[in-house]
Amino acid sequence: MTDKEREAWQKEQALRAAERTVDMEGLPQGHPIQLLRRENGALFSLIEEIENAENTAQFLLQLTEIRRHYAKTEELLMPLLYRYGVTGPSKAIWDADDEAKQMLSALLRRSGAGEELPREEVTALFARLRDVATREEKVLFPLALRYFTEDEWNRVYRDLPEIGCAFIDEKDAPRWDEGEAFCRMEDEKDKTRLLSEGKIELPTGTLTVAQLAGILALLPVDITFIDADDRLRFFVNEGRVFARPRSALGREIWDCHPPRLVPVIRQMLDDFRQKAKKEMTVWRRIAGKPVYVRYLAVYDVNGDYLGTLETVQDFSEVEPHFRRKET
């Protein structure tokens, strides 16, 4: 699609969206927005419970589930709105999400180190979490309902289990009949495709598509491939560190990250193209877990840039084994 075609398409969608009425109270049971609103309600209840607790620190870890909630809005709603040309509200809310996660991580680090948590910082975190939820209710959710087609909502619903529920039990999440029917149809398509596709010839052997998919599914690591055009083309998400919904496939990588990180990622990919660097490694704690992230430049036999491979692994299970050997 050319820029002019995209602009015309966005204008057409904006006109259609303006004609749609938004009724968040009349949504069918199990609709994605209904689930997200239920999570916000559970978040408000948890914050109130923590505010009334004598020891705030022991409850803060429960708030790390906000990452799952934000993953759903950041991965499933905001990028679709970008496609419709609705970027400002999404970017502003994503920045606020990011700030809330950073505030929570900072408090958890201090709590883990045995420090007393300043009441004003805890209060500021709660205010930010409430602010984001209010923006979702008043801006993000109505915009998504106004723009998204029924097929797009079905695809959002399909990707929800990949991310999981926040603050509510999975078994208490109601099912959406239309979404369930869509998922069954898509599963049948996937099975048929895997059975019908042939073999993949590699330099060191041959595998069927089903065999390769089965092998990759056993690896306890998230693997993501970004092609030379900076689009997400492939992933396996067995490590379950970051959410990777299928709707992200084909998306420009800039739409998969918080706005504040986009300049860093652009620079890294430019360095890989120019061969100024061929690898970047990050060790960090995410929700209290030790996570190892590697970005590797991929080149063909002629040295031409093919894309970038990202691997992400949670080392929580590994750490204790090394500690025992050291003692």
VOMIKOL-789271 format. One line per 2 residues: number of its first residue (from 1); for each residue x, y, z of C-alpha. Coordinates in pm, 1 decimal. Example, Ala and Ser with C-alpha at 12.3 -4.5 7.8 and 13.67 -1.06 7.14 Angstrom:
1 = 1230.0/-450.0/780.0  1367.0/-106.0/714.0
END
This chain:
1 = 0.0/0.0/0.0  142.5/336.9/-101.6
3 = 138.1/640.2/129.5  -146.3/795.4/-71.5
5 = -347.5/472.9/-62.4  -288.1/441.5/312.2
7 = -396.1/801.4/368.8  -714.5/747.7/167.6
9 = -786.0/424.2/353.6  -734.5/594.8/691.2
11 = -971.9/876.8/596.7  -1233.9/624.6/488.3
13 = -1197.6/432.1/813.1  -1217.6/753.7/1016.0
15 = -1548.2/841.3/845.0  -1687.2/497.1/913.3
17 = -1568.4/510.2/1272.3  -1735.1/846.6/1328.1
19 = -2067.9/687.3/1230.1  -2034.6/404.1/1481.1
21 = -2188.9/434.2/1824.5  -1987.8/318.7/2125.5
23 = -2167.1/128.2/2400.8  -1924.5/-30.9/2644.6
25 = -2206.7/-141.2/2873.2  -2385.9/-336.5/2600.1
27 = -2093.2/-552.6/2489.0  -2149.5/-929.2/2459.1
29 = -2019.6/-1148.4/2739.5  -1651.4/-1230.2/2700.6
31 = -1573.4/-945.2/2459.1  -1206.7/-833.9/2494.2
33 = -1302.4/-486.4/2620.2  -1524.8/-644.1/2884.3
35 = -1226.2/-846.5/3009.1  -994.8/-542.1/3014.4
37 = -1251.5/-340.8/3209.9  -1291.0/-624.6/3459.4
39 = -913.5/-625.0/3508.3  -919.4/-251.5/3577.1
41 = -1190.2/-303.9/3838.3  -981.0/-575.3/4005.6
43 = -676.7/-344.0/3996.3  -868.0/-67.6/4176.6
45 = -975.3/-318.6/4443.5  -617.7/-440.4/4490.5
47 = -481.5/-86.5/4521.5  -742.3/-7.0/4786.0
49 = -649.4/-324.8/4973.2  -279.0/-234.2/4967.0
51 = -351.8/122.7/5079.6  -531.5/-13.8/5385.9
53 = -261.4/-271.3/5466.8  -8.2/-212.5/5745.5
55 = 281.5/-350.1/5538.7  262.1/-217.1/5184.2
57 = 579.0/-387.0/5059.5  453.2/-743.7/5096.1
59 = 160.2/-673.0/4861.8  347.9/-479.9/4591.4
61 = 458.8/-794.5/4408.5  94.6/-863.3/4321.8
63 = 93.9/-546.2/4114.8  344.4/-696.3/3869.0
65 = 41.6/-852.4/3697.6  -19.1/-505.2/3552.1
67 = 238.5/-604.7/3289.4  -9.0/-858.6/3149.1
69 = -283.6/-599.3/3133.7  -58.2/-345.5/2963.8
71 = 70.3/-612.2/2723.6  -285.6/-658.6/2598.8
73 = -344.5/-287.3/2540.4  5.7/-229.3/2397.6
75 = 21.0/-536.1/2173.3  -342.4/-585.1/2071.1
77 = -512.5/-244.1/2072.9  -258.9/35.5/2019.8
79 = -83.3/-102.0/1706.4  -420.4/-151.1/1536.2
81 = -511.8/207.7/1613.8  -176.8/311.8/1461.6
83 = -287.5/148.3/1137.2  -596.0/367.9/1136.9
85 = -379.2/675.4/1184.2  -491.1/718.8/1547.9
87 = -147.6/751.2/1707.9  -150.0/1034.9/1962.3
89 = -370.5/883.6/2235.9  -202.0/543.0/2208.4
91 = 149.4/685.1/2236.1  52.3/901.3/2533.7
93 = -102.3/605.6/2716.8  190.6/377.4/2626.1
95 = 430.3/633.9/2776.0  217.1/640.2/3091.3
97 = 214.9/256.9/3101.3  591.0/256.6/3071.4
99 = 629.8/508.1/3352.2  404.1/302.3/3581.0
101 = 610.0/-12.7/3513.8  934.4/173.5/3586.7
103 = 794.5/316.4/3911.4  681.2/-28.1/4024.0
105 = 1016.0/-190.0/3933.5  1205.1/76.0/4128.7
107 = 992.9/17.7/4439.4  1030.6/-360.0/4410.3
109 = 1410.6/-326.9/4389.8  1415.6/-113.9/4703.0
111 = 1182.3/-351.7/4880.8  1398.3/-649.9/4780.7
113 = 1703.2/-473.8/4922.0  1524.9/-435.4/5257.1
115 = 1473.7/-59.3/5226.1  1172.8/115.2/5371.7
117 = 947.1/240.1/5094.0  870.9/614.4/5097.4
119 = 496.6/658.2/5131.7  489.6/941.8/4877.4
121 = 647.3/717.7/4608.2  397.1/439.1/4672.9
123 = 113.7/692.1/4657.6  252.9/830.2/4329.2
125 = 256.8/476.8/4181.6  -106.8/418.7/4278.7
127 = -203.4/754.4/4128.1  -27.7/666.8/3800.9
129 = -194.4/323.1/3781.9  -535.9/478.2/3839.3
131 = -462.3/749.6/3583.7  -373.1/495.1/3313.0
133 = -685.6/289.6/3383.1  -901.0/603.6/3359.9
135 = -742.0/698.6/3025.4  -813.6/347.6/2897.0
137 = -1178.5/369.2/3000.5  -1236.7/719.5/2865.8
139 = -1012.4/722.6/2555.8  -847.5/396.5/2447.0
141 = -1139.6/154.3/2477.0  -1396.4/383.2/2307.9
143 = -1151.7/451.4/2022.7  -1089.9/79.0/1969.8
145 = -1464.3/6.9/1969.5  -1519.2/287.2/1719.6
147 = -1250.4/175.7/1471.6  -1203.8/-202.1/1494.0
149 = -1398.0/-435.6/1267.4  -1560.3/-755.1/1393.8
151 = -1281.6/-959.5/1233.0  -1019.1/-752.1/1414.0
153 = -1195.3/-807.5/1746.7  -1198.5/-1180.7/1676.0
155 = -822.4/-1172.6/1623.6  -773.1/-971.8/1942.8
157 = -976.0/-1235.0/2128.5  -769.0/-1515.2/1974.3
159 = -448.1/-1360.7/2111.3  -573.6/-1295.9/2466.8
161 = -478.0/-1640.7/2608.5  -119.0/-1590.6/2487.8
163 = -88.6/-1299.0/2730.9  -312.2/-1421.2/3011.5
165 = -535.8/-1248.1/3264.3  -428.0/-984.4/3515.4
167 = -572.5/-966.4/3868.5  -848.7/-1215.5/3790.6
169 = -845.3/-1594.4/3763.4  -831.6/-1732.8/3408.0
171 = -1121.7/-1967.7/3477.7  -1339.8/-1674.2/3581.7
173 = -1288.6/-1498.0/3248.5  -1610.3/-1539.9/3044.7
175 = -1591.4/-1677.4/2691.8  -1710.8/-1486.3/2387.0
177 = -1914.7/-1721.4/2166.0  -1827.1/-1547.8/1840.2
179 = -1457.5/-1532.8/1931.0  -1453.3/-1899.2/2030.2
181 = -1602.3/-2000.2/1694.5  -1338.7/-1791.8/1515.1
183 = -1057.7/-1957.0/1716.1  -1182.6/-2306.1/1632.6
185 = -1193.1/-2217.0/1262.9  -838.8/-2073.7/1273.9
187 = -706.2/-2381.2/1458.4  -845.3/-2607.3/1187.4
189 = -679.6/-2392.5/920.4  -344.3/-2417.4/1101.0
191 = -367.9/-2795.5/1132.7  -457.0/-2834.3/763.8
193 = -170.0/-2607.5/659.2  88.8/-2795.0/868.5
195 = -22.6/-3129.8/727.4  -22.0/-3009.9/367.1
197 = 308.5/-2819.9/360.7  619.9/-3000.2/244.1
199 = 974.6/-3031.6/369.7  1234.0/-2764.9/445.7
201 = 1577.0/-2831.3/301.1  1854.7/-2697.5/525.7
203 = 2234.7/-2722.9/486.1  2249.0/-2979.0/768.4
205 = 1935.7/-3180.4/704.8  1568.5/-3191.1/613.0
207 = 1261.0/-3136.0/829.4  888.7/-3120.6/767.5
209 = 709.7/-2804.2/877.5  536.8/-3000.8/1155.8
211 = 870.8/-3140.3/1280.2  1033.2/-2797.8/1284.9
213 = 734.5/-2645.3/1468.3  747.1/-2929.4/1723.0
215 = 1120.9/-2879.0/1786.0  1090.9/-2501.9/1828.4
217 = 801.1/-2549.1/2071.2  1034.9/-2736.8/2308.9
219 = 1287.7/-2454.8/2345.0  1245.6/-2263.1/2675.9
221 = 1321.2/-1932.2/2507.2  1137.7/-1656.0/2322.7
223 = 1269.7/-1620.7/1967.1  1173.9/-1329.8/1741.6
225 = 1296.4/-1253.3/1390.0  1279.0/-903.1/1243.1
227 = 1344.7/-890.6/867.2  1559.2/-644.0/671.6
229 = 1255.6/-415.0/631.5  1221.9/-391.1/1012.7
231 = 904.5/-599.2/1024.6  831.8/-879.8/1268.9
233 = 816.1/-1194.7/1053.9  845.5/-1488.0/1292.6
235 = 837.1/-1577.8/1661.6  808.5/-1864.1/1905.0
237 = 708.1/-1771.0/2255.6  782.5/-2077.8/2466.3
239 = 985.8/-1879.3/2721.0  677.5/-1669.8/2804.9
241 = 880.7/-1366.2/2910.2  723.6/-1115.2/2670.8
243 = 386.3/-1139.3/2501.4  400.6/-1210.6/2127.3
245 = 46.7/-1222.3/1982.0  4.3/-1349.8/1626.0
247 = -147.8/-1016.7/1526.6  204.5/-868.6/1562.9
249 = 327.1/-1060.9/1256.9  405.6/-826.4/970.0
251 = 401.9/-524.8/1200.5  682.8/-268.4/1189.3
253 = 903.3/-321.7/1492.4  855.6/41.2/1602.5
255 = 492.3/-37.9/1680.5  594.8/-320.4/1916.9
257 = 788.1/-109.5/2169.1  729.8/187.8/2400.1
259 = 788.2/519.8/2219.1  1087.2/603.4/2442.8
261 = 1275.6/292.4/2320.6  1220.7/347.3/1947.1
263 = 1534.0/567.8/1895.0  1748.5/305.3/2072.5
265 = 1611.1/24.6/1854.5  1654.5/226.6/1534.6
267 = 2018.0/290.0/1623.3  2079.9/-77.3/1702.4
269 = 1930.6/-196.2/1371.1  2126.2/68.4/1178.1
271 = 2445.9/-52.4/1348.9  2363.4/-411.0/1247.9
273 = 2303.3/-305.9/884.8  2632.5/-117.8/871.0
275 = 2809.8/-398.4/1062.7  2923.3/-146.8/1322.4
277 = 2789.6/-404.0/1570.9  2670.7/-759.9/1529.5
279 = 2529.2/-828.4/1875.5  2376.7/-655.8/2175.8
281 = 2323.0/-823.5/2512.5  2101.1/-711.5/2798.7
283 = 2074.6/-860.8/3147.3  1786.3/-720.1/3349.1
285 = 1528.1/-811.4/3607.8  1170.1/-811.7/3483.9
287 = 901.7/-853.2/3748.9  1175.8/-977.0/3982.1
289 = 1302.4/-1241.5/3736.5  1657.1/-1250.7/3592.0
291 = 1613.3/-1220.7/3214.8  1879.9/-1255.9/2944.8
293 = 1809.6/-1076.3/2615.2  2030.9/-1105.4/2305.7
295 = 1996.3/-921.8/1974.3  2194.1/-1084.8/1693.2
297 = 2245.1/-953.0/1340.7  2166.4/-1213.8/1072.3
299 = 2360.8/-1213.3/742.2  2354.6/-1443.6/439.9
301 = 2658.1/-1622.7/292.9  2749.0/-1305.2/102.1
303 = 2739.9/-1092.3/415.4  2418.4/-911.6/321.6
305 = 2193.1/-813.8/612.6  1886.0/-1038.2/643.5
307 = 1744.4/-910.7/971.0  1780.6/-936.2/1346.7
309 = 1717.4/-1227.5/1581.4  1605.0/-1158.1/1938.1
311 = 1626.1/-1430.9/2202.7  1483.2/-1385.8/2551.3
313 = 1526.8/-1634.2/2836.0  1415.2/-1635.1/3198.5
315 = 1699.5/-1764.5/3418.4  1494.8/-1805.1/3738.1
317 = 1528.5/-2184.8/3729.9  1899.3/-2170.4/3650.4
319 = 2014.7/-1928.5/3920.8  1958.5/-2157.4/4224.9
321 = 2162.0/-2440.9/4067.8  2468.4/-2218.4/4033.4
323 = 2426.8/-2089.0/4387.3  2425.4/-2443.6/4528.0
325 = 2744.4/-2533.3/4339.3  2919.6/-2217.6/4457.1
327 = 2848.9/-2299.3/4820.4
END
